[in-house]
Amino acid sequence: MCPLCERDVPVTKHHAKLRRRDKDAVLPLCVQCQQAVHGLYPGTELARRADLWTLDGLRADLKIAAALVFVRKLKPGDRMRMRERRWR
């Protein structure tokens, strides 16, 4: 079960701190949640923002919360595409 979207789907390892590969910073996320996180924020911003390194921080983020509404509607095998990345 994915702890972010709370769906019963297989999970993968999401490295929250992309630059450091810390064992403490590995979160179990489903493929769709991981695509949403990386589609909304570039790796440099994920590595810099400590509030996005935990599940509670990801849930509290407004952009990710809006994407989770869509992710929860997906079937387990569906792939999610981000139309555009809003990187600065």
Secondary structure as UniProt FT lines:
FT   TURN            3..5
FT   STRAND          12..15
FT   TURN            18..20
FT   HELIX           23..25
FT   STRAND          26..29
FT   HELIX           31..40
FT   HELIX           43..48
FT   HELIX           50..52
FT   HELIX           55..60
FT   HELIX           62..71
FT   TURN            72..73
FT   TURN            76..77
//
